[in-house]
Amino acid sequence: MAIEIKAPQFPESVADGTVATWHKQPGEAVKRDELIVDIETDKVVMEVLAEADGVLTEIVKNEGDTVLSGELLGKLEAGATASAAPAPAAAPAAAPAAAPAAASAEEAILAPAARKLAEENGIDPNSVKGTGKDGRVTKEDVVAAIEAKKSAPAAAKPAASAAAAPVVAAGDRTEKRVPMTRLRAKVAERLVEAQSNMAMLTTFNEVDMTEVMALRSKYKELFEKTHNGVRLGFMSFFVKASVEALKRFPAVNASIDGSDIVYHGYQDIGVAVSSDRGLVVPVLRNAELMSLAEVESGIATFGKKARDGKLSIDEMTGGTFTITNGGTFGSMMSTPIVNPPQAAILGMHNILQRPMAINGQVVIRPMMYLALSYDHRLIDGKEAVSFLVTIKNLLEDPARLLLDI
């Protein structure tokens, strides 16, 4: 029985998607609920699974094609086995007549998604053994090669890198053109929109992290044992401090809808996470009700899902306030851009030992610069500065979070 493989139903906020990767090729056997194809939207990667055991007989939409909700992607013959020769499917892409023979051979053995991943991670495709049909190198083969490269002994890395690196003549001005992912294109669009439509300003302050670091150092082992392996980081302190500050300054937690101001009676905190596909902002729902352990667990889960491309649209929808941590990459100071329709975003930065004047004496303290970018149409400068000072005070004296003062 022939089964049609169709694109999933996209949410109203997603117009269409792009076929990112076919994990099976015509003639290959598939199992029920096995991943067949990935559909990339401007927010998430959606997986299409097999409805039954059988053989993939035809690919209708090739990698890179745009698809709509419910559109036909391919066909599956239920109950068939791989030994049954299916009708040949159209080639994913016809090679140009004038293309060199070497390039044609590469096209025949290397999937587009696999080639892109190999280029991004410095993997020589010719060194990867293909496990697909007719020796085709799949995305999974490249992922395995990347993991093997990471786990190789440190002493062997320089030699391996030298072997894998292409020989480039001195002075050769090489270029590489790759298509922008839908997610990165959407992020770029929203950032330009925010700067065009908002009266955006940024205010700065600095926070002494001594007390938070001492608290974390004292209780991190007990915290991890008590909460089943959840590690105590800095983000949970910043989330809880932000929640308390948002309660005191509701305009920072509000948003503009047309000519109305919407004040939210809850704190849904977006946490910016960097992934291979671009920046994503999953949301901690009702963060005001979460403990430090629940916040840390939620952030760790989001980070893993972001790396694996498993975040759902629901997990990245909404949010009343966002926190971004450029300090993990060594950023000393930056001006984060507000994520509309939110009114503000908090930027964390690197912690550095700096000389500070404390009670008339110069002492060395771990200091972090904080940045709050905000929409001046909704938030006055006094509110923005007071909000940031509140976060500073709560972090420099964490007992305030428990005492609600």
N, C-alpha and C positions, 0 to 999 in steps of 0.2 A: 504494500500500500504506500503510495506516494504522500509524503507530508510536506507541506509548505513551511519553510523557515522564514518567519516574518520579523521585522523590526519591532521592538517593544513599543508600547504606548508611551509617548513622551508627555511630561507634565505640560500644563498650559504655558509655562514660562520658557519652554524649550521648543523652538520651531522645527528644527530638523537635527540630524546627526550625520556623522561621517563613518564609513566602515573603516575601522582602524586596523584590525588584524583578523584574518581567517586562521583559526587554529587547526582546521582540517581542510584537506584538499579532496577534490572529486575522486571517488574510488576508495577512500579511506573509511574504515569502520568507526562507528561512534557508539557510545553507550548512553543510555538514558541519563539525563541531567548532566552530561558531559559538556564542557564549554566548547562551543563551535566558533563563535565570532564575537568580537568586541565592537561596540558602537560608541564612538566618542562624540559627546555633545560639548557645548561651551561651559558645562559645569562638571559633569562626571563622565566616567566610562561605564557604559551599561553592557552587561553580559547577556548573550543569547545562548540558552542551553538546549540540548537535544530533547525532544519530547518522547523519543523511544529509541530502542536499539535499532541499528541499521547501518546503512552506507550512504554517505553524502554523494549524491549523483550529479548535482549541478550547482554552480555558483552564478547567480544572476547579477548581484552587485559586487563589484571588485573593490579591493582596498583603495581607499581614497574617494570612492563615490559617495555622493550625498543621498541620504534616504529620509523619508518621512515616516511618521508613526504608522505601524502596521504594514509598511511596504515590503514586498517580497524580496528576500535576500538570496534564497537558494532553495534546493529541494533535497529531501531525504527519503530514501526508500526503506520503510520500516520492515524489519525482519530479514533483510538481505544480509549477505556476508561479503567481506571484502574480496573474496575470490570471484564473485560474480562481477563480470566486467560491466561497469555502467557505461551509459552513453557518454562519449567524450564531451567535456564542457568547453565553452569558449575560453581561449587563453586570456589570462588576466589583463595582459596588455601586449599589443603587437609591437615587436621591436622595429625601429626604423630600418629601412632597407639599407641605408648607408652606414649603419652602425658597425663598428669593428667587430670581428669575430670574438675577441676576448670579452667585450662588453656583453654580447649576446649570451655567452656561456655563463657569465655571472648572473644575468637576469634569470636564467633557467634554474639556477640552484639556490638563489638567495631571495627570500620573501622581502617585500618592501619594508615591512615593519622591522624585520631582523636587520636589514641593511642600515636603517636609521639608527637603531639601538647600538649597533656595532660602531658606527661612525662617532656617536656621542660619547662612547666609552673607550675609544682607542683600541678596538678589537679588530685584528686582521681577519676578515671573513674567510680567507683561504686556510686559516689555521683552525677553523671550527668544523667539527665533524657533523654533517647533517643527518638528522634522524627522520626527516620527512620523506615523502614519496620521491623515488628516484634520487635520493641523496640530497633533497632540498634542505637548506639550512633554515630552521624556523626560529621564531622569536625565543622560544624556550631554550634552543641550543645556544643562542647568544647569551641569554641570562646565565646559563650554566657555565659558559666560558668566563663571564664576568666574575662569578663567584669563585671559580677556580683561580682566577688571576689574583683576587683579593687574598685568598688563603695560601698563596704560594709563599715560600720562605723569603724573608726580606733580602737576603743576599742574592737571590735569583731574580729579583724584580728588575734591576738595571739591565741585565742581559736580555731578559724577556722583552722589556720595553724597546731595547735597541733592535731586537729582531723583528718586532711587530711594527715599528715605526717605518713609514715609507721613506725612501731615499729622496730628499729634496735638494736640488742643486742650489748652491750658494746664490743668493739674490733672486731666487725664483719666487714671484709674487703669486702665491696660490690663493684661491678663493673657493668657498663651498657655499652653495645655496640650498637651504632646506625650508620646507613650508612651515609657517607658524601654526602651532597647534590651536585648535578652536578655543581651548581654555585660555591660552596666553593672549589670543586676539580679543577675547571677551574682557579679560582683566585690563588690557590696554584701553579698550573702549570705555570701561567704567571709570578708569583713572582720569582720562581726558574729560569725561562728563562731569566728574566731581570738581575738577579744577575750573571748568567752564561755568558751572551753574551755582557754585557755592562762593560765599565770601569767607574763604578759609584762611585762618590764622593759626600760628603755633606759639605756644608759651612753654618755657623751659624751667626746670628746677633740678636740684640734685638731692639724692637721698643717701644717707649713711647706712650701709647695709650691715653694720657691726652686729646689731641685736638679732636680726633675722639669721645671719650666718652662724652666730653662736647657738641660737635655738635649734637650727637645723643640724649643726654638728653634734649637739648634745643628744638629740632624740632620733636621729635618722635611722639607727639600727633598730631601736625599739619600735619605731613607727613602721618600718618595713616588716618586722616580725608580726606586729599586731594586725596589720592590714594586708596580710597574705601576699607579701612581695611588692606592694605598691611603694615606690620610692618617693621620699619627700624632697621636692625641688623648690625653686623660687617662684614658679608661676602660680602655685596655689595661694601664696601669700599676696601676690599682686591681684589675683582674681578676687579674693575675699576683701582686700582693701578697696578695690574698685567698686565692689558691690555696696560696701558701706558708704563710700563717697557718693555713689549714684543715688542712694536713698536720701542723702542730705541735699543733693543738688539735682532735683528731678529733671531740670531742663537739659542736662547733659545726657540723660537717658531717653530724651524725647526725639521725635522726628517730625518733619514737615510733610504734610499731605495736601498739596494744592495750596489753599489759603488757610488751612487749619494746622494747628500744632497738636500732635498726638502725644500725650503723656502716658508712658507705659508703667503699669503698676507691678512690674516684674523686671528682673534683670537677666536677660539672655545674653551671655557674654561670648562673642566670637573670638576665637584664638587663631591668629594667622599661622599657617603651617606651610613650609616650603616643600614642594614635591618636584619630581623630575618633569612633570607636565606644566608646572607653574605654581603660583601662589593660590592656596585655597584657604577658606575661612570657615571651618566647622564651628558649630554653636553649642555651648553648654547651656541647656535649657534650665530655667529657674535656678541659676547659680546661687541665688540668695538662700536656697534650701539645702545646698550641698556642703558637705564637710570638706576639710582639706584633702582627705584621702579620696573622696569621690571626685574632686576636681583633678587631682593628679592622675587617677585612674582613667578619667574621661579624656584627658589630654594625651596620655600614652596610647589609648585606643585610637584616637583620631590620627596621631602620628603614624601608627602602623598602617591604618587604612589608607592614609594619604600616600605612603610609599608604595603600597600594593595596588593603588588605584581603585579601592573598594568603597570610598565615601559615597553615600547616597545623596540625592538632591535634597531630601528632607533634612539631612544633617547639616547642610550648608545654607539652608533657607532661613531668613529672618535674622534675628540678632538685634539688640538695642545698643550695643557698645562693643568695641573691638580692642583687643590688646595684641600688639605685635612686638616680637623680641628680636631685634637686630643684633643684640649683644652676643647671641650664639655664634654669629659669624665674625665677631670682632668689631662691630660698629661702635664708634665712640659717641657719635651724635648724629641725628637725622631728623627730618620733618616728615612724619608719616602722613599719608593722604587718607582722608575720611572715606569710609565705605558707605555710599548713599544707600538707603535714605537715613542712615544713622547721622547723628549730629557731632560725634567726636570719636577719636581714637587715641589710645595711649601707647607711646613708644618706649620700650625698655632698651637699655644699651649695655655696653660692656662694663664690668666691675673692675676698677683699677685702684691700686693703692696710691693715695695722694696725700700730701701734707695739708692738714686742716688746723685752723685755730680753734681750740676747744678750751674754754675757761682761761683764756689768756696765754695758753701754751700751744706750741706747734706739735701735733701728733699725726701719726700715719693712720689713715682710716680707709676702708674699702668703700669707694664712692661710685655711684651710678648716676648718670644724667638721665632725666626723664623728660619726655616731650609729649605735650597734649595738643593735637591739632583739632580745631573745632570750627563749626559753622557759625560765623558771627551774626548771621541773620537770626539765629535762635538763641545763642549763648553770648552773654555780655562778657567783656574782658574780666570783670571782677569775679564772676561766677567761675570762669575757666581757671583763673589763678587760684582762687580759693579751693576749687576741686582738687587741683594738683597738690596744693599745700596739705590738704587733708590726707591724701594718699601718702605723702612724705611723712607726716606725723604718725600715721598708723603703722608704717613700716619701721620707722626709727624707734617706736615703742610698741611692739606687737601686743602687749597686754591690753592696749586700748581696744583691740578687736574683740577680746573676750568681755571686757567691761562695758563695751558700747559707749565709749566716751571720746 
